[in-house]
Amino acid sequence: MKEYKVVELKLGFRNRSQNFEDLLNQHAREGWTLKEVPSGWNSVVFERDKNR
């Protein structure tokens, strides 16, 4: 079974790429994988196994 998490992006104007990378790495350490970046880049969807 999978579980999903939607995170609203608040990256600021400076260092957007670095802030996005930090967000992805933080969630990857918790076992989340990036599932989707909806158009507009205002949020991202993460997925992981619920029974891990």
mmCIF entry with sequence, helices, sheets and N, C-alpha, C, O atoms, coordinates in Angstrom:
data_MODEL
# 
_entry.id   MODEL 
# 
_entity.id                         1 
_entity.type                       polymer 
_entity.pdbx_number_of_molecules   1 
# 
_entity_poly.entity_id                      1 
_entity_poly.type                           'polypeptide(L)' 
_entity_poly.nstd_linkage                   no 
_entity_poly.nstd_monomer                   no 
_entity_poly.pdbx_seq_one_letter_code       MKEYKVVELKLGFRNRSQNFEDLLNQHAREGWTLKEVPSGWNSVVFERDKNR 
_entity_poly.pdbx_seq_one_letter_code_can   MKEYKVVELKLGFRNRSQNFEDLLNQHAREGWTLKEVPSGWNSVVFERDKNR 
_entity_poly.pdbx_strand_id                 A 
# 
loop_
_entity_poly_seq.entity_id 
_entity_poly_seq.num 
_entity_poly_seq.mon_id 
_entity_poly_seq.hetero 
1 1  MET n 
1 2  LYS n 
1 3  GLU n 
1 4  TYR n 
1 5  LYS n 
1 6  VAL n 
1 7  VAL n 
1 8  GLU n 
1 9  LEU n 
1 10 LYS n 
1 11 LEU n 
1 12 GLY n 
1 13 PHE n 
1 14 ARG n 
1 15 ASN n 
1 16 ARG n 
1 17 SER n 
1 18 GLN n 
1 19 ASN n 
1 20 PHE n 
1 21 GLU n 
1 22 ASP n 
1 23 LEU n 
1 24 LEU n 
1 25 ASN n 
1 26 GLN n 
1 27 HIS n 
1 28 ALA n 
1 29 ARG n 
1 30 GLU n 
1 31 GLY n 
1 32 TRP n 
1 33 THR n 
1 34 LEU n 
1 35 LYS n 
1 36 GLU n 
1 37 VAL n 
1 38 PRO n 
1 39 SER n 
1 40 GLY n 
1 41 TRP n 
1 42 ASN n 
1 43 SER n 
1 44 VAL n 
1 45 VAL n 
1 46 PHE n 
1 47 GLU n 
1 48 ARG n 
1 49 ASP n 
1 50 LYS n 
1 51 ASN n 
1 52 ARG n 
# 
_struct_asym.id          A 
_struct_asym.entity_id   1 
# 
_struct_conf.conf_type_id            HELX_P 
_struct_conf.id                      HELX_P1 
_struct_conf.pdbx_PDB_helix_id       AA1 
_struct_conf.beg_label_comp_id       ARG 
_struct_conf.beg_label_asym_id       A 
_struct_conf.beg_label_seq_id        16 
_struct_conf.pdbx_beg_PDB_ins_code   ? 
_struct_conf.end_label_comp_id       ARG 
_struct_conf.end_label_asym_id       A 
_struct_conf.end_label_seq_id        29 
_struct_conf.pdbx_end_PDB_ins_code   ? 
_struct_conf.beg_auth_comp_id        ARG 
_struct_conf.beg_auth_asym_id        A 
_struct_conf.beg_auth_seq_id         16 
_struct_conf.end_auth_comp_id        ARG 
_struct_conf.end_auth_asym_id        A 
_struct_conf.end_auth_seq_id         29 
_struct_conf.pdbx_PDB_helix_class    1 
_struct_conf.details                 ? 
_struct_conf.pdbx_PDB_helix_length   14 
# 
_struct_conf_type.id          HELX_P 
_struct_conf_type.criteria    ? 
_struct_conf_type.reference   ? 
# 
_struct_sheet.id               AA1 
_struct_sheet.type             ? 
_struct_sheet.number_strands   3 
_struct_sheet.details          ? 
# 
loop_
_struct_sheet_order.sheet_id 
_struct_sheet_order.range_id_1 
_struct_sheet_order.range_id_2 
_struct_sheet_order.offset 
_struct_sheet_order.sense 
AA1 1 2 ? anti-parallel 
AA1 2 3 ? anti-parallel 
# 
loop_
_struct_sheet_range.sheet_id 
_struct_sheet_range.id 
_struct_sheet_range.beg_label_comp_id 
_struct_sheet_range.beg_label_asym_id 
_struct_sheet_range.beg_label_seq_id 
_struct_sheet_range.pdbx_beg_PDB_ins_code 
_struct_sheet_range.end_label_comp_id 
_struct_sheet_range.end_label_asym_id 
_struct_sheet_range.end_label_seq_id 
_struct_sheet_range.pdbx_end_PDB_ins_code 
_struct_sheet_range.beg_auth_comp_id 
_struct_sheet_range.beg_auth_asym_id 
_struct_sheet_range.beg_auth_seq_id 
_struct_sheet_range.end_auth_comp_id 
_struct_sheet_range.end_auth_asym_id 
_struct_sheet_range.end_auth_seq_id 
AA1 1 LYS A 2  ? GLU A 8  ? LYS A 2  GLU A 8  
AA1 2 SER A 43 ? ASP A 49 ? SER A 43 ASP A 49 
AA1 3 THR A 33 ? GLU A 36 ? THR A 33 GLU A 36 
# 
loop_
_atom_site.group_PDB 
_atom_site.id 
_atom_site.type_symbol 
_atom_site.label_atom_id 
_atom_site.label_alt_id 
_atom_site.label_comp_id 
_atom_site.label_asym_id 
_atom_site.label_entity_id 
_atom_site.label_seq_id 
_atom_site.pdbx_PDB_ins_code 
_atom_site.Cartn_x 
_atom_site.Cartn_y 
_atom_site.Cartn_z 
_atom_site.occupancy 
_atom_site.B_iso_or_equiv 
_atom_site.pdbx_formal_charge 
_atom_site.auth_seq_id 
_atom_site.auth_comp_id 
_atom_site.auth_asym_id 
_atom_site.auth_atom_id 
_atom_site.pdbx_PDB_model_num 
ATOM 1   N N  . MET A 1 1  ? 0.839  -1.170 0.000   1.00 0.00 ? 1  MET A N  1 
ATOM 2   C CA . MET A 1 1  ? 0.000  0.000  0.000   1.00 0.00 ? 1  MET A CA 1 
ATOM 3   C C  . MET A 1 1  ? 0.893  1.245  0.000   1.00 0.00 ? 1  MET A C  1 
ATOM 4   O O  . MET A 1 1  ? 1.940  1.267  0.647   1.00 0.00 ? 1  MET A O  1 
ATOM 5   N N  . LYS A 1 2  ? 0.478  2.248  -0.711  1.00 0.00 ? 2  LYS A N  1 
ATOM 6   C CA . LYS A 1 2  ? 1.229  3.496  -0.836  1.00 0.00 ? 2  LYS A CA 1 
ATOM 7   C C  . LYS A 1 2  ? 0.560  4.606  -0.036  1.00 0.00 ? 2  LYS A C  1 
ATOM 8   O O  . LYS A 1 2  ? -0.652 4.587  0.180   1.00 0.00 ? 2  LYS A O  1 
ATOM 9   N N  . GLU A 1 3  ? 1.359  5.568  0.399   1.00 0.00 ? 3  GLU A N  1 
ATOM 10  C CA . GLU A 1 3  ? 0.816  6.785  0.973   1.00 0.00 ? 3  GLU A CA 1 
ATOM 11  C C  . GLU A 1 3  ? 1.424  7.961  0.216   1.00 0.00 ? 3  GLU A C  1 
ATOM 12  O O  . GLU A 1 3  ? 2.522  7.865  -0.331  1.00 0.00 ? 3  GLU A O  1 
ATOM 13  N N  . TYR A 1 4  ? 0.698  9.061  0.196   1.00 0.00 ? 4  TYR A N  1 
ATOM 14  C CA . TYR A 1 4  ? 1.099  10.229 -0.583  1.00 0.00 ? 4  TYR A CA 1 
ATOM 15  C C  . TYR A 1 4  ? 1.115  11.463 0.300   1.00 0.00 ? 4  TYR A C  1 
ATOM 16  O O  . TYR A 1 4  ? 0.404  11.548 1.301   1.00 0.00 ? 4  TYR A O  1 
ATOM 17  N N  . LYS A 1 5  ? 1.937  12.408 -0.092  1.00 0.00 ? 5  LYS A N  1 
ATOM 18  C CA . LYS A 1 5  ? 2.083  13.657 0.643   1.00 0.00 ? 5  LYS A CA 1 
ATOM 19  C C  . LYS A 1 5  ? 2.198  14.789 -0.366  1.00 0.00 ? 5  LYS A C  1 
ATOM 20  O O  . LYS A 1 5  ? 3.013  14.720 -1.286  1.00 0.00 ? 5  LYS A O  1 
ATOM 21  N N  . VAL A 1 6  ? 1.389  15.829 -0.203  1.00 0.00 ? 6  VAL A N  1 
ATOM 22  C CA . VAL A 1 6  ? 1.448  17.003 -1.066  1.00 0.00 ? 6  VAL A CA 1 
ATOM 23  C C  . VAL A 1 6  ? 2.097  18.127 -0.269  1.00 0.00 ? 6  VAL A C  1 
ATOM 24  O O  . VAL A 1 6  ? 1.665  18.450 0.837   1.00 0.00 ? 6  VAL A O  1 
ATOM 25  N N  . VAL A 1 7  ? 3.142  18.717 -0.847  1.00 0.00 ? 7  VAL A N  1 
ATOM 26  C CA . VAL A 1 7  ? 3.868  19.788 -0.184  1.00 0.00 ? 7  VAL A CA 1 
ATOM 27  C C  . VAL A 1 7  ? 3.765  21.037 -1.040  1.00 0.00 ? 7  VAL A C  1 
ATOM 28  O O  . VAL A 1 7  ? 4.116  21.030 -2.220  1.00 0.00 ? 7  VAL A O  1 
ATOM 29  N N  . GLU A 1 8  ? 3.277  22.111 -0.429  1.00 0.00 ? 8  GLU A N  1 
ATOM 30  C CA . GLU A 1 8  ? 3.191  23.392 -1.128  1.00 0.00 ? 8  GLU A CA 1 
ATOM 31  C C  . GLU A 1 8  ? 4.572  24.034 -1.092  1.00 0.00 ? 8  GLU A C  1 
ATOM 32  O O  . GLU A 1 8  ? 5.194  24.131 -0.034  1.00 0.00 ? 8  GLU A O  1 
ATOM 33  N N  . LEU A 1 9  ? 5.045  24.471 -2.252  1.00 0.00 ? 9  LEU A N  1 
ATOM 34  C CA . LEU A 1 9  ? 6.386  25.040 -2.352  1.00 0.00 ? 9  LEU A CA 1 
ATOM 35  C C  . LEU A 1 9  ? 6.402  26.501 -1.931  1.00 0.00 ? 9  LEU A C  1 
ATOM 36  O O  . LEU A 1 9  ? 5.593  27.310 -2.386  1.00 0.00 ? 9  LEU A O  1 
ATOM 37  N N  . LYS A 1 10 ? 7.332  26.810 -1.062  1.00 0.00 ? 10 LYS A N  1 
ATOM 38  C CA . LYS A 1 10 ? 7.594  28.194 -0.643  1.00 0.00 ? 10 LYS A CA 1 
ATOM 39  C C  . LYS A 1 10 ? 9.106  28.352 -0.687  1.00 0.00 ? 10 LYS A C  1 
ATOM 40  O O  . LYS A 1 10 ? 9.777  28.285 0.343   1.00 0.00 ? 10 LYS A O  1 
ATOM 41  N N  . LEU A 1 11 ? 9.638  28.561 -1.884  1.00 0.00 ? 11 LEU A N  1 
ATOM 42  C CA . LEU A 1 11 ? 11.082 28.536 -2.094  1.00 0.00 ? 11 LEU A CA 1 
ATOM 43  C C  . LEU A 1 11 ? 11.741 29.903 -1.999  1.00 0.00 ? 11 LEU A C  1 
ATOM 44  O O  . LEU A 1 11 ? 12.965 29.984 -1.895  1.00 0.00 ? 11 LEU A O  1 
ATOM 45  N N  . GLY A 1 12 ? 10.967 30.971 -2.032  1.00 0.00 ? 12 GLY A N  1 
ATOM 46  C CA . GLY A 1 12 ? 11.553 32.305 -2.016  1.00 0.00 ? 12 GLY A CA 1 
ATOM 47  C C  . GLY A 1 12 ? 12.085 32.682 -3.386  1.00 0.00 ? 12 GLY A C  1 
ATOM 48  O O  . GLY A 1 12 ? 11.949 31.927 -4.348  1.00 0.00 ? 12 GLY A O  1 
ATOM 49  N N  . PHE A 1 13 ? 12.688 33.847 -3.464  1.00 0.00 ? 13 PHE A N  1 
ATOM 50  C CA . PHE A 1 13 ? 13.194 34.329 -4.750  1.00 0.00 ? 13 PHE A CA 1 
ATOM 51  C C  . PHE A 1 13 ? 14.672 34.040 -4.944  1.00 0.00 ? 13 PHE A C  1 
ATOM 52  O O  . PHE A 1 13 ? 15.135 33.882 -6.073  1.00 0.00 ? 13 PHE A O  1 
ATOM 53  N N  . ARG A 1 14 ? 15.405 33.972 -3.858  1.00 0.00 ? 14 ARG A N  1 
ATOM 54  C CA . ARG A 1 14 ? 16.838 33.688 -3.955  1.00 0.00 ? 14 ARG A CA 1 
ATOM 55  C C  . ARG A 1 14 ? 17.081 32.205 -3.716  1.00 0.00 ? 14 ARG A C  1 
ATOM 56  O O  . ARG A 1 14 ? 16.404 31.575 -2.905  1.00 0.00 ? 14 ARG A O  1 
ATOM 57  N N  . ASN A 1 15 ? 18.043 31.666 -4.425  1.00 0.00 ? 15 ASN A N  1 
ATOM 58  C CA . ASN A 1 15 ? 18.457 30.269 -4.247  1.00 0.00 ? 15 ASN A CA 1 
ATOM 59  C C  . ASN A 1 15 ? 17.301 29.292 -4.421  1.00 0.00 ? 15 ASN A C  1 
ATOM 60  O O  . ASN A 1 15 ? 17.220 28.301 -3.696  1.00 0.00 ? 15 ASN A O  1 
ATOM 61  N N  . ARG A 1 16 ? 16.415 29.551 -5.363  1.00 0.00 ? 16 ARG A N  1 
ATOM 62  C CA . ARG A 1 16 ? 15.261 28.669 -5.580  1.00 0.00 ? 16 ARG A CA 1 
ATOM 63  C C  . ARG A 1 16 ? 15.696 27.239 -5.862  1.00 0.00 ? 16 ARG A C  1 
ATOM 64  O O  . ARG A 1 16 ? 15.126 26.293 -5.318  1.00 0.00 ? 16 ARG A O  1 
ATOM 65  N N  . SER A 1 17 ? 16.704 27.080 -6.711  1.00 0.00 ? 17 SER A N  1 
ATOM 66  C CA . SER A 1 17 ? 17.162 25.732 -7.063  1.00 0.00 ? 17 SER A CA 1 
ATOM 67  C C  . SER A 1 17 ? 17.720 25.014 -5.841  1.00 0.00 ? 17 SER A C  1 
ATOM 68  O O  . SER A 1 17 ? 17.427 23.839 -5.622  1.00 0.00 ? 17 SER A O  1 
ATOM 69  N N  . GLN A 1 18 ? 18.517 25.711 -5.050  1.00 0.00 ? 18 GLN A N  1 
ATOM 70  C CA . GLN A 1 18 ? 19.099 25.095 -3.859  1.00 0.00 ? 18 GLN A CA 1 
ATOM 71  C C  . GLN A 1 18 ? 18.020 24.750 -2.842  1.00 0.00 ? 18 GLN A C  1 
ATOM 72  O O  . GLN A 1 18 ? 18.059 23.681 -2.233  1.00 0.00 ? 18 GLN A O  1 
ATOM 73  N N  . ASN A 1 19 ? 17.061 25.647 -2.657  1.00 0.00 ? 19 ASN A N  1 
ATOM 74  C CA . ASN A 1 19 ? 15.969 25.379 -1.718  1.00 0.00 ? 19 ASN A CA 1 
ATOM 75  C C  . ASN A 1 19 ? 15.134 24.184 -2.168  1.00 0.00 ? 19 ASN A C  1 
ATOM 76  O O  . ASN A 1 19 ? 14.712 23.376 -1.341  1.00 0.00 ? 19 ASN A O  1 
ATOM 77  N N  . PHE A 1 20 ? 14.894 24.066 -3.482  1.00 0.00 ? 20 PHE A N  1 
ATOM 78  C CA . PHE A 1 20 ? 14.136 22.936 -4.017  1.00 0.00 ? 20 PHE A CA 1 
ATOM 79  C C  . PHE A 1 20 ? 14.924 21.641 -3.809  1.00 0.00 ? 20 PHE A C  1 
ATOM 80  O O  . PHE A 1 20 ? 14.357 20.619 -3.420  1.00 0.00 ? 20 PHE A O  1 
ATOM 81  N N  . GLU A 1 21 ? 16.209 21.689 -4.065  1.00 0.00 ? 21 GLU A N  1 
ATOM 82  C CA . GLU A 1 21 ? 17.054 20.515 -3.867  1.00 0.00 ? 21 GLU A CA 1 
ATOM 83  C C  . GLU A 1 21 ? 17.063 20.093 -2.396  1.00 0.00 ? 21 GLU A C  1 
ATOM 84  O O  . GLU A 1 21 ? 16.976 18.903 -2.092  1.00 0.00 ? 21 GLU A O  1 
ATOM 85  N N  . ASP A 1 22 ? 17.167 21.056 -1.490  1.00 0.00 ? 22 ASP A N  1 
ATOM 86  C CA . ASP A 1 22 ? 17.143 20.750 -0.059  1.00 0.00 ? 22 ASP A CA 1 
ATOM 87  C C  . ASP A 1 22 ? 15.823 20.097 0.349   1.00 0.00 ? 22 ASP A C  1 
ATOM 88  O O  . ASP A 1 22 ? 15.808 19.153 1.138   1.00 0.00 ? 22 ASP A O  1 
ATOM 89  N N  . LEU A 1 23 ? 14.713 20.609 -0.197  1.00 0.00 ? 23 LEU A N  1 
ATOM 90  C CA . LEU A 1 23 ? 13.399 20.032 0.093   1.00 0.00 ? 23 LEU A CA 1 
ATOM 91  C C  . LEU A 1 23 ? 13.326 18.578 -0.385  1.00 0.00 ? 23 LEU A C  1 
ATOM 92  O O  . LEU A 1 23 ? 12.847 17.707 0.341   1.00 0.00 ? 23 LEU A O  1 
ATOM 93  N N  . LEU A 1 24 ? 13.800 18.321 -1.603  1.00 0.00 ? 24 LEU A N  1 
ATOM 94  C CA . LEU A 1 24 ? 13.780 16.950 -2.133  1.00 0.00 ? 24 LEU A CA 1 
ATOM 95  C C  . LEU A 1 24 ? 14.651 16.016 -1.298  1.00 0.00 ? 24 LEU A C  1 
ATOM 96  O O  . LEU A 1 24 ? 14.250 14.893 -0.993  1.00 0.00 ? 24 LEU A O  1 
ATOM 97  N N  . ASN A 1 25 ? 15.843 16.482 -0.931  1.00 0.00 ? 25 ASN A N  1 
ATOM 98  C CA . ASN A 1 25 ? 16.745 15.645 -0.133  1.00 0.00 ? 25 ASN A CA 1 
ATOM 99  C C  . ASN A 1 25 ? 16.183 15.365 1.251   1.00 0.00 ? 25 ASN A C  1 
ATOM 100 O O  . ASN A 1 25 ? 16.327 14.255 1.763   1.00 0.00 ? 25 ASN A O  1 
ATOM 101 N N  . GLN A 1 26 ? 15.551 16.345 1.854   1.00 0.00 ? 26 GLN A N  1 
ATOM 102 C CA . GLN A 1 26 ? 14.953 16.160 3.178   1.00 0.00 ? 26 GLN A CA 1 
ATOM 103 C C  . GLN A 1 26 ? 13.895 15.063 3.139   1.00 0.00 ? 26 GLN A C  1 
ATOM 104 O O  . GLN A 1 26 ? 13.870 14.190 4.007   1.00 0.00 ? 26 GLN A O  1 
ATOM 105 N N  . HIS A 1 27 ? 13.026 15.106 2.139   1.00 0.00 ? 27 HIS A N  1 
ATOM 106 C CA . HIS A 1 27 ? 11.968 14.098 2.043   1.00 0.00 ? 27 HIS A CA 1 
ATOM 107 C C  . HIS A 1 27 ? 12.530 12.732 1.625   1.00 0.00 ? 27 HIS A C  1 
ATOM 108 O O  . HIS A 1 27 ? 12.007 11.697 2.038   1.00 0.00 ? 27 HIS A O  1 
ATOM 109 N N  . ALA A 1 28 ? 13.578 12.725 0.818   1.00 0.00 ? 28 ALA A N  1 
ATOM 110 C CA . ALA A 1 28 ? 14.202 11.454 0.428   1.00 0.00 ? 28 ALA A CA 1 
ATOM 111 C C  . ALA A 1 28 ? 14.777 10.744 1.645   1.00 0.00 ? 28 ALA A C  1 
ATOM 112 O O  . ALA A 1 28 ? 14.695 9.519  1.737   1.00 0.00 ? 28 ALA A O  1 
ATOM 113 N N  . ARG A 1 29 ? 15.355 11.487 2.577   1.00 0.00 ? 29 ARG A N  1 
ATOM 114 C CA . ARG A 1 29 ? 15.883 10.880 3.804   1.00 0.00 ? 29 ARG A CA 1 
ATOM 115 C C  . ARG A 1 29 ? 14.775 10.231 4.630   1.00 0.00 ? 29 ARG A C  1 
ATOM 116 O O  . ARG A 1 29 ? 15.028 9.291  5.383   1.00 0.00 ? 29 ARG A O  1 
ATOM 117 N N  . GLU A 1 30 ? 13.554 10.730 4.490   1.00 0.00 ? 30 GLU A N  1 
ATOM 118 C CA . GLU A 1 30 ? 12.411 10.173 5.213   1.00 0.00 ? 30 GLU A CA 1 
ATOM 119 C C  . GLU A 1 30 ? 11.733 9.038  4.436   1.00 0.00 ? 30 GLU A C  1 
ATOM 120 O O  . GLU A 1 30 ? 10.721 8.498  4.884   1.00 0.00 ? 30 GLU A O  1 
ATOM 121 N N  . GLY A 1 31 ? 12.282 8.681  3.282   1.00 0.00 ? 31 GLY A N  1 
ATOM 122 C CA . GLY A 1 31 ? 11.743 7.565  2.502   1.00 0.00 ? 31 GLY A CA 1 
ATOM 123 C C  . GLY A 1 31 ? 10.774 7.954  1.405   1.00 0.00 ? 31 GLY A C  1 
ATOM 124 O O  . GLY A 1 31 ? 10.208 7.076  0.754   1.00 0.00 ? 31 GLY A O  1 
ATOM 125 N N  . TRP A 1 32 ? 10.566 9.240  1.180   1.00 0.00 ? 32 TRP A N  1 
ATOM 126 C CA . TRP A 1 32 ? 9.637  9.698  0.146   1.00 0.00 ? 32 TRP A CA 1 
ATOM 127 C C  . TRP A 1 32 ? 10.336 9.760  -1.201  1.00 0.00 ? 32 TRP A C  1 
ATOM 128 O O  . TRP A 1 32 ? 11.522 10.082 -1.277  1.00 0.00 ? 32 TRP A O  1 
ATOM 129 N N  . THR A 1 33 ? 9.602  9.450  -2.263  1.00 0.00 ? 33 THR A N  1 
ATOM 130 C CA . THR A 1 33 ? 10.096 9.640  -3.627  1.00 0.00 ? 33 THR A CA 1 
ATOM 131 C C  . THR A 1 33 ? 9.182  10.644 -4.323  1.00 0.00 ? 33 THR A C  1 
ATOM 132 O O  . THR A 1 33 ? 7.983  10.709 -4.051  1.00 0.00 ? 33 THR A O  1 
ATOM 133 N N  . LEU A 1 34 ? 9.769  11.417 -5.218  1.00 0.00 ? 34 LEU A N  1 
ATOM 134 C CA . LEU A 1 34 ? 9.006  12.420 -5.952  1.00 0.00 ? 34 LEU A CA 1 
ATOM 135 C C  . LEU A 1 34 ? 8.107  11.720 -6.958  1.00 0.00 ? 34 LEU A C  1 
ATOM 136 O O  . LEU A 1 34 ? 8.577  10.948 -7.794  1.00 0.00 ? 34 LEU A O  1 
ATOM 137 N N  . LYS A 1 35 ? 6.825  11.992 -6.875  1.00 0.00 ? 35 LYS A N  1 
ATOM 138 C CA . LYS A 1 35 ? 5.844  11.370 -7.772  1.00 0.00 ? 35 LYS A CA 1 
ATOM 139 C C  . LYS A 1 35 ? 5.462  12.306 -8.904  1.00 0.00 ? 35 LYS A C  1 
ATOM 140 O O  . LYS A 1 35 ? 5.394  11.889 -10.061 1.00 0.00 ? 35 LYS A O  1 
ATOM 141 N N  . GLU A 1 36 ? 5.211  13.570 -8.580  1.00 0.00 ? 36 GLU A N  1 
ATOM 142 C CA . GLU A 1 36 ? 4.721  14.498 -9.596  1.00 0.00 ? 36 GLU A CA 1 
ATOM 143 C C  . GLU A 1 36 ? 4.989  15.938 -9.179  1.00 0.00 ? 36 GLU A C  1 
ATOM 144 O O  . GLU A 1 36 ? 4.943  16.280 -7.998  1.00 0.00 ? 36 GLU A O  1 
ATOM 145 N N  . VAL A 1 37 ? 5.272  16.779 -10.183 1.00 0.00 ? 37 VAL A N  1 
ATOM 146 C CA . VAL A 1 37 ? 5.344  18.225 -9.998  1.00 0.00 ? 37 VAL A CA 1 
ATOM 147 C C  . VAL A 1 37 ? 4.266  18.814 -10.906 1.00 0.00 ? 37 VAL A C  1 
ATOM 148 O O  . VAL A 1 37 ? 4.491  18.967 -12.107 1.00 0.00 ? 37 VAL A O  1 
ATOM 149 N N  . PRO A 1 38 ? 3.099  19.146 -10.350 1.00 0.00 ? 38 PRO A N  1 
ATOM 150 C CA . PRO A 1 38 ? 2.018  19.684 -11.178 1.00 0.00 ? 38 PRO A CA 1 
ATOM 151 C C  . PRO A 1 38 ? 2.431  20.983 -11.871 1.00 0.00 ? 38 PRO A C  1 
ATOM 152 O O  . PRO A 1 38 ? 3.312  21.697 -11.392 1.00 0.00 ? 38 PRO A O  1 
ATOM 153 N N  . SER A 1 39 ? 1.801  21.275 -12.976 1.00 0.00 ? 39 SER A N  1 
ATOM 154 C CA . SER A 1 39 ? 2.135  22.494 -13.709 1.00 0.00 ? 39 SER A CA 1 
ATOM 155 C C  . SER A 1 39 ? 1.961  23.709 -12.815 1.00 0.00 ? 39 SER A C  1 
ATOM 156 O O  . SER A 1 39 ? 1.038  23.768 -12.003 1.00 0.00 ? 39 SER A O  1 
ATOM 157 N N  . GLY A 1 40 ? 2.835  24.658 -12.965 1.00 0.00 ? 40 GLY A N  1 
ATOM 158 C CA . GLY A 1 40 ? 2.810  25.852 -12.144 1.00 0.00 ? 40 GLY A CA 1 
ATOM 159 C C  . GLY A 1 40 ? 3.831  25.808 -11.024 1.00 0.00 ? 40 GLY A C  1 
ATOM 160 O O  . GLY A 1 40 ? 4.139  26.842 -10.430 1.00 0.00 ? 40 GLY A O  1 
ATOM 161 N N  . TRP A 1 41 ? 4.363  24.628 -10.721 1.00 0.00 ? 41 TRP A N  1 
ATOM 162 C CA . TRP A 1 41 ? 5.395  24.451 -9.698  1.00 0.00 ? 41 TRP A CA 1 
ATOM 163 C C  . TRP A 1 41 ? 4.999  25.030 -8.352  1.00 0.00 ? 41 TRP A C  1 
ATOM 164 O O  . TRP A 1 41 ? 5.858  25.536 -7.630  1.00 0.00 ? 41 TRP A O  1 
ATOM 165 N N  . ASN A 1 42 ? 3.736  24.971 -7.997  1.00 0.00 ? 42 ASN A N  1 
ATOM 166 C CA . ASN A 1 42 ? 3.332  25.508 -6.699  1.00 0.00 ? 42 ASN A CA 1 
ATOM 167 C C  . ASN A 1 42 ? 3.248  24.427 -5.627  1.00 0.00 ? 42 ASN A C  1 
ATOM 168 O O  . ASN A 1 42 ? 3.087  24.731 -4.445  1.00 0.00 ? 42 ASN A O  1 
ATOM 169 N N  . SER A 1 43 ? 3.356  23.161 -6.041  1.00 0.00 ? 43 SER A N  1 
ATOM 170 C CA . SER A 1 43 ? 3.352  22.059 -5.083  1.00 0.00 ? 43 SER A CA 1 
ATOM 171 C C  . SER A 1 43 ? 4.020  20.839 -5.715  1.00 0.00 ? 43 SER A C  1 
ATOM 172 O O  . SER A 1 43 ? 4.214  20.783 -6.929  1.00 0.00 ? 43 SER A O  1 
ATOM 173 N N  . VAL A 1 44 ? 4.367  19.872 -4.878  1.00 0.00 ? 44 VAL A N  1 
ATOM 174 C CA . VAL A 1 44 ? 4.922  18.607 -5.361  1.00 0.00 ? 44 VAL A CA 1 
ATOM 175 C C  . VAL A 1 44 ? 4.209  17.475 -4.623  1.00 0.00 ? 44 VAL A C  1 
ATOM 176 O O  . VAL A 1 44 ? 3.694  17.656 -3.520  1.00 0.00 ? 44 VAL A O  1 
ATOM 177 N N  . VAL A 1 45 ? 4.192  16.306 -5.259  1.00 0.00 ? 45 VAL A N  1 
ATOM 178 C CA . VAL A 1 45 ? 3.556  15.128 -4.670  1.00 0.00 ? 45 VAL A CA 1 
ATOM 179 C C  . VAL A 1 45 ? 4.635  14.080 -4.435  1.00 0.00 ? 45 VAL A C  1 
ATOM 180 O O  . VAL A 1 45 ? 5.378  13.724 -5.350  1.00 0.00 ? 45 VAL A O  1 
ATOM 181 N N  . PHE A 1 46 ? 4.715  13.590 -3.204  1.00 0.00 ? 46 PHE A N  1 
ATOM 182 C CA . PHE A 1 46 ? 5.650  12.543 -2.833  1.00 0.00 ? 46 PHE A CA 1 
ATOM 183 C C  . PHE A 1 46 ? 4.881  11.259 -2.563  1.00 0.00 ? 46 PHE A C  1 
ATOM 184 O O  . PHE A 1 46 ? 3.696  11.278 -2.228  1.00 0.00 ? 46 PHE A O  1 
ATOM 185 N N  . GLU A 1 47 ? 5.600  10.119 -2.721  1.00 0.00 ? 47 GLU A N  1 
ATOM 186 C CA . GLU A 1 47 ? 4.987  8.812  -2.519  1.00 0.00 ? 47 GLU A CA 1 
ATOM 187 C C  . GLU A 1 47 ? 5.980  7.936  -1.746  1.00 0.00 ? 47 GLU A C  1 
ATOM 188 O O  . GLU A 1 47 ? 7.192  8.064  -1.917  1.00 0.00 ? 47 GLU A O  1 
ATOM 189 N N  . ARG A 1 48 ? 5.458  7.050  -0.898  1.00 0.00 ? 48 ARG A N  1 
ATOM 190 C CA . ARG A 1 48 ? 6.289  6.033  -0.242  1.00 0.00 ? 48 ARG A CA 1 
ATOM 191 C C  . ARG A 1 48 ? 5.408  4.859  0.147   1.00 0.00 ? 48 ARG A C  1 
ATOM 192 O O  . ARG A 1 48 ? 4.183  4.971  0.203   1.00 0.00 ? 48 ARG A O  1 
ATOM 193 N N  . ASP A 1 49 ? 6.057  3.727  0.417   1.00 0.00 ? 49 ASP A N  1 
ATOM 194 C CA . ASP A 1 49 ? 5.345  2.549  0.900   1.00 0.00 ? 49 ASP A CA 1 
ATOM 195 C C  . ASP A 1 49 ? 4.897  2.795  2.328   1.00 0.00 ? 49 ASP A C  1 
ATOM 196 O O  . ASP A 1 49 ? 5.678  3.243  3.167   1.00 0.00 ? 49 ASP A O  1 
ATOM 197 N N  . LYS A 1 50 ? 3.639  2.503  2.597   1.00 0.00 ? 50 LYS A N  1 
ATOM 198 C CA . LYS A 1 50 ? 3.093  2.750  3.940   1.00 0.00 ? 50 LYS A CA 1 
ATOM 199 C C  . LYS A 1 50 ? 3.645  1.738  4.939   1.00 0.00 ? 50 LYS A C  1 
ATOM 200 O O  . LYS A 1 50 ? 3.859  2.083  6.101   1.00 0.00 ? 50 LYS A O  1 
ATOM 201 N N  . ASN A 1 51 ? 3.876  0.523  4.523   1.00 0.00 ? 51 ASN A N  1 
ATOM 202 C CA . ASN A 1 51 ? 4.354  -0.539 5.409   1.00 0.00 ? 51 ASN A CA 1 
ATOM 203 C C  . ASN A 1 51 ? 5.859  -0.729 5.267   1.00 0.00 ? 51 ASN A C  1 
ATOM 204 O O  . ASN A 1 51 ? 6.326  -1.830 4.971   1.00 0.00 ? 51 ASN A O  1 
ATOM 205 N N  . ARG A 1 52 ? 6.600  0.319  5.472   1.00 0.00 ? 52 ARG A N  1 
ATOM 206 C CA . ARG A 1 52 ? 8.055  0.200  5.292   1.00 0.00 ? 52 ARG A CA 1 
ATOM 207 C C  . ARG A 1 52 ? 8.755  -0.155 6.559   1.00 0.00 ? 52 ARG A C  1 
ATOM 208 O O  . ARG A 1 52 ? 9.979  -0.291 6.571   1.00 0.00 ? 52 ARG A O  1 
# 
